[in-house]
Amino acid sequence: MSTKHSLNTKKITKIRARKLWEKGIVIYLQSCKLPFYSYMQLPCPIQKQINLSFDSQVDEFIHYNCDYERGYYPHFYIKMEDYNEQ
């Protein structure tokens, strides 16, 4: 499932996000009940790092940013220019 969002971002699946993350593309996480650009919480960029895996970065985001009000799981986004290159 991929849908286009405002300001040149595209919502992608977790599987697609993992593949792009492994290529070094920046992935943005946002709680599921919030729009991409929300006054309550800014999107969180994650990027491939030596000491952190994709799953550990997503788990940390869920632990600190997902709850009853904002949603229990993240949505994954990418900038359109990065998506068009793939």
C-alpha positions in Angstrom: 0.0 0.0 0.0 1.5 3.3 -1.1 -0.3 6.6 -0.9 0.9 10.1 -1.7 0.8 12.7 1.1 1.4 16.4 1.2 4.8 18.1 0.7 6.3 15.5 -1.5 6.1 12.5 0.8 4.8 9.0 0.1 3.5 6.4 2.6 5.2 3.0 2.2 4.9 -0.4 3.8 7.3 -1.6 6.5 8.8 -4.2 4.1 9.6 -1.5 1.5 10.9 0.8 4.3 13.3 -1.9 5.4 14.6 -2.4 1.9 15.1 1.3 1.3 16.7 1.8 4.7 19.2 -0.9 3.9 20.2 1.1 0.8 20.9 4.1 3.0 17.7 6.1 2.2 16.2 8.2 5.1 12.8 6.8 6.3 10.4 8.9 8.3 8.2 7.5 11.1 5.0 9.0 12.3 2.4 7.6 14.8 -0.5 6.0 13.0 -3.2 8.4 14.2 -1.3 11.5 13.3 -0.9 13.2 9.9 2.6 13.4 8.5 3.0 17.0 9.5 1.3 17.3 12.9 1.6 20.0 15.6 1.7 17.3 18.2 4.7 15.4 16.9 7.2 15.8 14.1 8.1 12.9 11.8 11.1 11.0 13.1 13.8 10.4 10.5 15.8 7.1 10.7 18.8 6.2 8.7 21.2 3.2 8.5 23.7 3.3 11.3 26.6 1.0 12.3 25.3 0.1 15.8 21.6 0.1 15.2 19.4 -2.2 13.2 16.1 -1.2 11.5 14.1 -3.1 14.0 15.8 -1.5 17.0 15.2 2.0 15.6 11.5 1.2 15.0 11.1 -0.4 18.4 12.6 2.7 20.1 10.2 4.9 18.2 7.2 2.8 19.2 8.3 2.8 22.9 8.7 6.5 23.1 6.2 7.9 20.6 3.2 5.5 20.3 0.4 5.4 22.8 -3.4 5.5 23.0 -3.7 9.1 21.8 -1.2 9.0 18.9 -1.7 5.4 17.9 0.0 2.1 18.8 2.2 1.6 15.7 4.1 3.8 13.2 3.5 4.6 9.6 6.5 4.8 7.3 7.1 7.6 4.8 9.7 8.6 2.2 10.4 11.7 0.3 9.2 11.5 -3.3 12.6 12.4 -4.8 14.1 9.3 -3.0 11.1 7.2 -4.1 11.4 8.2 -7.8 15.1 7.2 -7.8 14.2 3.6 -6.8 
